[in-house]
Amino acid sequence: MHVAEREQKSPAGTHRSLQYGLRTLLLLTCAAAIAFSWIGYEVRLTAYREALLEEQFGRPWPEASWIGKCLVALEFNSISKPRMLEHLKDFPDLRKLVIWFNGELRDDQLAHVGGLPQLVELDLRGTQITDKGIAKLRSMISTHTA
């Protein structure tokens, strides 16, 4: 039986497998384009975040949490130079700051932390911050919220 005879005997309305219409191919192409553009966006966003952290804090980067392009949480296990805290002003959306076990961090350097209007959680374990420094920080924060 030849191919032409088989095609004539096939019931009307049936299609060969893997044969798609133009509309289906257009939809698949659009879906693939959207998926790949989203992946590209995420790659660019990750590169932006890494560059920003490296520019402000150097390496190794602190642990960071983001919402879009807004840095909302920073966790330092140590800070090589306490003056790195001067860069916190560049992140006004920061809500959580964790600085652990940094013996060089002193009360006077908390002024940079007090300038963060969205900060709701601060963890300073293992630092040289005194009760006097915490009291000063509280007064700075209360002036921001008043």
C-alpha positions as CSV (number, residue, x, y, z in Angstrom):
1,M,0.0,0.0,0.0
2,H,1.4,3.3,-1.0
3,V,1.4,6.5,1.1
4,A,-1.1,8.2,-1.2
5,E,-3.5,5.2,-0.7
6,R,-3.1,5.3,3.1
7,E,-3.9,9.1,3.2
8,Q,-7.0,8.5,1.2
9,K,-8.2,5.8,3.5
10,S,-7.7,7.8,6.7
11,P,-10.8,9.2,8.3
12,A,-11.6,12.8,7.7
13,G,-10.5,15.3,10.4
14,T,-7.6,13.4,11.8
15,H,-4.1,14.8,11.8
16,R,-0.8,13.3,11.8
17,S,1.1,13.3,15.1
18,L,3.3,16.3,15.8
19,Q,1.4,18.5,13.5
20,Y,0.5,21.8,15.1
21,G,-1.5,24.8,14.0
22,L,-0.1,28.3,13.6
23,R,-1.9,29.5,16.7
24,T,-0.5,26.8,18.9
25,L,3.1,27.5,17.7
26,L,2.6,31.2,18.3
27,L,1.4,30.6,21.9
28,L,4.3,28.2,22.6
29,T,6.7,30.8,21.2
30,C,5.2,33.5,23.4
31,A,5.3,31.3,26.5
32,A,9.0,30.5,25.8
33,A,9.9,34.1,25.3
34,I,8.2,35.1,28.6
35,A,10.0,32.3,30.5
36,F,13.4,33.2,29.1
37,S,12.9,36.9,29.7
38,W,12.0,36.2,33.3
39,I,15.2,34.1,33.7
40,G,17.2,37.0,32.2
41,Y,15.6,39.5,34.6
42,E,16.5,37.3,37.6
43,V,20.1,36.9,36.4
44,R,20.4,40.7,36.0
45,L,18.8,41.3,39.4
46,T,21.2,38.9,41.1
47,A,24.2,40.5,39.4
48,Y,22.9,44.0,40.5
49,R,22.5,42.8,44.1
50,E,25.9,41.2,44.2
51,A,27.6,44.3,42.7
52,L,25.8,46.6,45.2
53,L,26.9,44.5,48.2
54,E,30.4,44.2,47.0
55,E,30.6,48.0,46.3
56,Q,29.3,48.9,49.8
57,F,30.7,46.1,52.0
58,G,33.4,44.3,50.0
59,R,34.0,40.6,50.2
60,P,32.9,38.4,51.8
61,W,29.4,39.6,51.4
62,P,27.0,39.7,54.3
63,E,24.0,37.4,54.2
64,A,21.3,39.5,52.6
65,S,17.5,39.3,52.0
66,W,15.9,41.2,49.2
67,I,12.4,42.2,48.1
68,G,12.9,43.2,44.4
69,K,15.8,45.7,44.4
70,C,15.2,46.7,48.1
71,L,17.6,45.2,50.7
72,V,15.5,44.4,53.7
73,A,17.8,42.3,55.9
74,L,21.6,42.1,56.5
75,E,23.4,39.6,58.6
76,F,27.1,40.1,59.4
77,N,29.0,37.4,61.3
78,S,31.8,39.9,61.6
79,I,32.6,43.3,60.1
80,S,36.2,43.7,59.2
81,K,35.9,47.5,59.4
82,P,33.1,49.1,61.6
83,R,33.1,52.1,59.3
84,M,31.3,49.8,56.8
85,L,28.2,50.8,58.7
86,E,28.4,54.2,57.1
87,H,27.0,52.6,54.0
88,L,23.8,51.6,55.7
89,K,22.3,54.9,54.8
90,D,22.2,53.7,51.2
91,F,19.6,51.1,52.2
92,P,16.6,53.0,53.7
93,D,14.3,49.9,53.4
94,L,16.5,47.8,55.7
95,R,14.3,46.2,58.3
96,K,16.6,43.7,60.0
97,L,20.3,44.1,60.9
98,V,22.3,41.4,62.6
99,I,25.9,42.0,63.6
100,W,27.5,39.2,65.7
101,F,30.8,39.0,67.5
102,N,32.5,42.1,66.4
103,G,34.7,43.4,69.2
104,E,35.5,46.6,67.3
105,L,31.9,47.9,67.1
106,R,31.4,50.7,69.6
107,D,28.6,52.9,70.8
108,D,29.5,55.9,68.6
109,Q,29.2,53.8,65.5
110,L,25.5,53.1,66.2
111,A,24.6,56.5,64.8
112,H,24.5,54.9,61.3
113,V,22.1,52.3,62.6
114,G,19.9,55.0,64.1
115,G,19.4,56.6,60.7
116,L,17.4,53.6,59.3
117,P,13.7,54.5,59.3
118,Q,12.3,51.0,58.6
119,L,14.5,49.1,61.1
120,V,12.4,46.8,63.3
121,E,15.0,44.1,64.4
122,L,18.5,44.7,65.6
123,D,20.8,41.9,66.9
124,L,24.2,43.0,68.4
125,R,25.4,39.9,70.1
126,G,29.1,39.8,71.0
127,T,29.8,43.4,70.3
128,Q,31.1,46.2,72.6
129,I,27.9,48.1,72.7
130,T,26.9,49.3,76.1
131,D,23.6,50.2,77.7
132,K,24.4,53.8,77.2
133,G,24.8,53.2,73.4
134,I,21.5,51.4,73.3
135,A,19.8,54.2,75.1
136,K,21.2,56.7,72.6
137,L,20.1,54.5,69.7
138,R,16.6,54.3,71.2
139,S,16.4,58.1,71.4
140,M,17.5,58.4,67.7
141,I,14.9,55.9,66.6
142,S,12.1,57.6,68.6
143,T,12.9,60.9,66.8
144,H,12.5,59.2,63.5
145,T,9.2,57.7,64.4
146,A,7.8,60.8,66.0
